[in-house]
Amino acid sequence: MKASRLAAAAAVAGSAVLALSAPAFAHVSVQPETTPAKGGYAVVDFKVPNERDNASTTKLEVNLPADHPLASVMPQPIDGWKVKVTRSKLAKPMEMHGEKITEAVTKVTWTADGKGIEPGYFQKFPLSIGALPDDTDELVFKAIQTYSNKEVVRWIEAQQDGQEEPENPAPVLELSAASADEHSHGSSGAEDASDRTDGKTETAASDGSSSGGSDTTARVLGTVGIVLGVAGVAYGVLAGRRRSA
């Protein structure tokens, strides 16, 4: 009985680890590097995992919210990627620092000029954005991920209150309350990018710390859990046979 209980516990533990590790590398998401305060500027990273075993991610298209236009959007150069910033006329002009703004950035597109994001890796795409709106608590970005086999995944579904997370949720940036210090530009790392249409970026393969981060750890833990479960079941079966003999 003791051996059987150990085997069952190991199997359940392995399944639990797998279930917990899966969401860690499931979706395209947006994560702030600096505080995204209302009315201020912030640097954010779009984190893109490769979910396929037989194809690389070769293109990412991020559509900025049309209901809360951002006049200043500056990408950080990343090795191995070309970036294009698309601006469009605003239906209604807006004011920023006392100046009338008649157009805003509506889309940023990164296209790999090399291998892209290979299986088992993820990549961060930094943007400096602002001025952030002061009349909403969040910004929703719709992202489109394209693979080398021409497969397209649209991360565009909005989360509905009281409902389960959609299959392909859109990245959401939570905004904090404005403060006196937040109406200036945030980290200068992304804002110093001088080339908006031909920037380059580092791939996850060249960043040992990124590729060895939480996603890899989750995969390893899941694998260990499965091995332990199988070993426990085998031990229980052998123990049962010995008692019968």
C-alpha positions in Angstrom: 0.0 0.0 0.0 2.8 2.4 0.9 4.5 1.9 -2.5 1.3 2.4 -4.3 0.6 5.6 -2.5 4.0 6.9 -3.2 3.6 6.1 -6.9 0.2 7.9 -7.1 1.6 10.9 -5.2 4.5 11.2 -7.6 2.2 10.9 -10.7 -0.1 13.6 -9.3 2.9 15.9 -8.5 4.2 15.5 -12.0 0.9 16.4 -13.6 0.6 19.4 -11.3 4.0 20.7 -12.2 3.2 20.5 -15.9 -0.2 22.2 -15.4 1.5 25.1 -13.6 4.4 25.4 -16.0 2.3 25.6 -19.2 1.0 29.2 -18.8 4.5 30.5 -18.2 5.3 30.4 -21.9 1.9 30.4 -23.4 1.1 34.0 -24.6 2.4 37.2 -26.1 2.4 39.7 -23.3 3.5 43.2 -22.4 5.6 44.0 -19.3 6.7 47.4 -18.1 10.4 48.2 -17.5 9.5 51.5 -15.9 6.4 52.6 -14.1 3.5 53.1 -16.6 1.9 56.1 -14.8 -1.0 57.9 -16.3 0.1 61.1 -18.2 3.7 60.0 -18.2 6.1 57.9 -20.3 7.2 54.3 -19.9 9.4 51.6 -21.4 7.6 48.4 -22.0 8.7 45.0 -23.4 6.5 42.8 -25.6 7.5 39.3 -24.6 7.1 36.8 -27.5 7.6 33.0 -26.8 7.9 30.5 -29.6 5.2 27.9 -29.1 6.1 25.7 -32.1 8.6 22.9 -32.2 9.0 22.9 -36.0 9.0 26.7 -36.9 10.6 30.0 -35.9 8.8 33.3 -35.2 9.8 35.6 -38.0 7.4 38.6 -37.5 5.6 40.5 -34.8 3.0 43.2 -35.4 1.7 45.2 -32.5 -1.3 47.4 -33.0 -1.6 50.3 -30.6 -4.9 51.3 -29.1 -6.9 53.6 -31.4 -9.1 54.8 -28.6 -6.1 56.1 -26.7 -3.5 57.2 -29.3 0.1 57.5 -28.4 2.0 60.3 -30.2 5.5 59.1 -29.1 6.5 55.5 -29.7 10.2 54.7 -30.1 11.5 51.2 -30.6 14.9 50.0 -29.3 17.2 48.5 -31.9 17.5 44.7 -31.7 20.1 42.6 -33.6 18.5 40.4 -36.2 15.3 42.3 -36.6 14.1 45.2 -38.8 11.4 47.5 -37.3 8.9 49.7 -39.0 6.8 52.3 -37.2 3.5 53.2 -38.9 1.9 56.6 -38.2 -1.7 57.6 -39.1 -3.8 60.7 -39.1 -6.0 61.2 -36.0 -9.7 61.6 -36.5 -9.6 64.2 -33.7 -6.4 66.2 -33.0 -4.9 66.0 -29.4 -2.7 68.3 -27.4 0.6 67.2 -25.9 2.9 69.6 -23.9 0.9 72.6 -25.3 1.3 71.4 -29.0 -1.5 70.1 -31.2 -0.9 66.5 -32.4 -2.6 65.5 -35.6 -1.1 62.0 -36.0 0.0 59.1 -33.8 1.7 55.8 -34.1 -0.8 53.0 -34.8 1.4 50.0 -35.5 4.9 48.7 -34.9 6.2 45.8 -37.0 9.3 43.7 -36.3 10.5 41.4 -39.1 13.4 39.0 -38.7 16.3 39.3 -41.1 17.9 36.1 -39.7 16.6 33.0 -37.9 14.0 34.8 -35.8 12.9 33.3 -32.5 13.7 29.6 -32.7 11.9 26.8 -30.9 12.6 26.8 -27.2 13.3 30.5 -27.0 11.6 33.8 -26.4 12.4 37.4 -27.4 11.6 40.8 -25.8 10.7 43.8 -28.1 11.2 47.1 -26.1 9.2 50.3 -26.8 9.3 53.7 -25.2 5.7 55.0 -25.3 3.8 58.1 -24.1 2.3 60.3 -23.2 0.1 57.6 -21.5 -3.6 58.5 -21.2 -5.0 59.7 -17.9 -8.6 58.6 -18.5 -8.2 54.8 -18.5 -6.6 52.1 -16.2 -5.2 50.0 -18.9 -4.1 49.8 -22.5 -4.9 46.9 -24.8 -2.5 46.0 -27.6 -3.5 43.6 -30.3 -0.5 41.5 -31.5 -0.1 39.3 -34.5 2.7 36.6 -34.5 3.9 35.0 -37.7 5.9 31.8 -38.0 8.4 30.7 -40.7 5.9 28.1 -41.9 3.4 30.9 -42.6 1.2 30.2 -39.6 -0.3 33.3 -38.1 -1.5 33.6 -34.5 -3.7 36.6 -33.6 -3.4 37.7 -30.0 -6.4 40.0 -30.2 -9.1 38.7 -27.9 -10.1 41.0 -25.0 -10.6 39.7 -21.5 -14.3 39.9 -20.4 -15.1 40.5 -16.8 -16.2 37.4 -15.0 -15.2 35.0 -17.8 -12.3 32.7 -18.3 -9.2 33.9 -20.1 -9.7 33.7 -23.9 -7.6 31.3 -26.0 -5.6 34.1 -27.7 -5.7 37.1 -25.2 -4.4 40.5 -26.3 -1.5 41.9 -24.3 -2.8 44.4 -21.6 -0.7 47.1 -19.9 -2.0 48.2 -16.4 -1.6 51.9 -15.7 -0.8 53.3 -12.3 -2.0 56.6 -10.8 -0.2 59.7 -12.0 2.4 61.5 -9.8 4.4 64.7 -10.2 7.5 62.7 -11.2 5.8 60.7 -13.9 5.2 63.4 -16.5 8.8 63.2 -17.7 10.3 60.6 -20.0 11.1 57.3 -18.4 14.3 55.2 -19.0 16.3 56.7 -21.8 17.4 53.3 -23.1 14.6 53.0 -25.6 14.1 56.7 -26.2 17.7 57.1 -27.5 16.9 54.9 -30.5 17.6 57.0 -33.6 16.5 54.7 -36.4 12.7 54.1 -36.4 12.5 52.1 -39.6 15.5 49.9 -39.6 16.3 49.1 -36.0 17.9 45.9 -34.9 17.6 43.7 -31.9 19.3 40.9 -30.0 17.8 37.4 -30.3 17.1 35.3 -27.3 19.7 32.8 -28.5 22.4 35.4 -27.9 21.1 36.2 -24.4 22.0 33.4 -22.1 20.1 34.9 -19.2 16.9 35.3 -21.2 16.8 31.9 -22.7 17.7 30.3 -19.4 14.9 32.2 -17.6 11.5 31.3 -16.2 10.3 29.5 -19.4 13.1 27.0 -19.5 12.8 26.4 -15.7 9.1 25.6 -16.1 9.9 23.1 -18.9 12.5 21.4 -16.8 10.3 21.2 -13.8 7.5 19.7 -15.9 9.9 17.1 -17.3 11.2 16.2 -13.9 7.6 15.8 -12.6 6.8 13.3 -15.4 9.9 11.3 -14.8 9.2 11.0 -11.1 5.6 10.0 -11.8 6.6 7.2 -14.2 9.3 6.0 -11.8 6.8 5.9 -8.9 4.3 3.9 -10.9 6.9 1.4 -11.9 8.1 1.0 -8.3 4.5 0.4 -7.1 4.0 -2.3 -9.7 7.2 -4.1 -8.8 6.5 -3.9 -5.1 3.0 -5.4 -5.7 4.5 -8.3 -7.7 7.0 -9.0 -4.9 4.2 -9.1 -2.3 2.2 -11.5 -4.4 5.2 -13.8 -4.9 
